[in-house]
Amino acid sequence: MTHSHHTSPTPSVSPLRQRMIDDMRMRKLKLSTQRGYLRSVKRLAQFLGHSPHTATAEELRRFQLELVNQGATATTINGLLSGLHFLFDITLNNPDVLRQMSTIYQPRKIPAVLSQQEVKQLLDAAVSLKYKAALSTAYGAGLRASEVTHLKVNDINSHRMFIHVEQGKGDRDRQAMLSPVLLRLLRQWWCFGQRENRMLKGGWLFPGQDPVNPISTRQLRRACRAAATLADITKPVSLHTLRHSFATHLLEQNVDIRVIQVLLGHKKLETTALYSQVATNTLRDTQSPLDLLELTTLT
């Protein structure tokens, strides 16, 4: 095959796609969300073989059926639906087309949780001071992976003992707790990083190979799994397990669930309430109202 030297013209963005992009930018949706929504629409267009703006309710119903037949998970289907809702409800102003499609109910699973002893073993097994400090931040402040990796040195407020978490999930800034033990560990790491010239002024708290970038969530997740393996923890452990364990251990210390909700940055109390199902100490120490009744004993 001979190579022609002139490059093929770039395919122009269809007016519909451009309008949807503008609608998403107007609403300041996160880039990752925008990409996901566009992928959903592309997948629908491939199924239809024509532009989605002429799609009928029946075609969309068949699209969902086809997804199910292909073995798509509930998460995938619900994700696709979010993108299609944006297209039809907002960009095309034609929500009626989606009336035959339905989101799939997903029962919430009880999160796996480590005991305090297991958390200690895991943190002690971290392969470097940087990872020990980062994993301790995930547990000690209950942060998500992306929140840990995006912390800057100046987000640590040692005067008022809080960590400023910028634009976590749902684009809300929040303040996470900063424990004295975590602060000591972070100072230790900071001094070490300074000596190794890893810390840029006002830069990332946990820099990557190139200090201009933060460490990736993938690196952090890998470090977490490695520590769990070294600590001989047989339960499935992910970085999120540390956040779950933080919440559960607070509940077991009788911290009010609404306080935990704020610390985790949950919008809905139901999300936080899941932890009450795993806090076994709390269940054990709670007195049943039956115990307060003085029942007559049967002879």
Sequence and secondary structure as in RCSB ss.txt:
>XXXX:A:sequence
MTHSHHTSPTPSVSPLRQRMIDDMRMRKLKLSTQRGYLRSVKRLAQFLGHSPHTATAEELRRFQLELVNQGATAT
TINGLLSGLHFLFDITLNNPDVLRQMSTIYQPRKIPAVLSQQEVKQLLDAAVSLKYKAALSTAYGAGLRASEVTH
LKVNDINSHRMFIHVEQGKGDRDRQAMLSPVLLRLLRQWWCFGQRENRMLKGGWLFPGQDPVNPISTRQLRRACR
AAATLADITKPVSLHTLRHSFATHLLEQNVDIRVIQVLLGHKKLETTALYSQVATNTLRDTQSPLDLLELTTLT
>XXXX:A:secstr
    SS        HHHHHHHHHHHHTT  HHHHHHHHHHHHHHHHHHSS GGG  HHHHHHHHHHHHHTT  HH
HHHHHHHHHHIIIIIIS  GGGGGG               HHHHHHHHHT SSHHHHHHHHHHHHTT  HHHHHT
 BGGGEETTTTEEEE S GGG  EEEE  HHHHHHHHHHHHHHHHTT   TT BSSB SSTTSB  HHHHHHHHH
HHHHHTT  S   HHHHHHHHHHHHHHTT  HHHHHHHHT SSHHHHHGGGGT HHHHHHS  GGGGS      
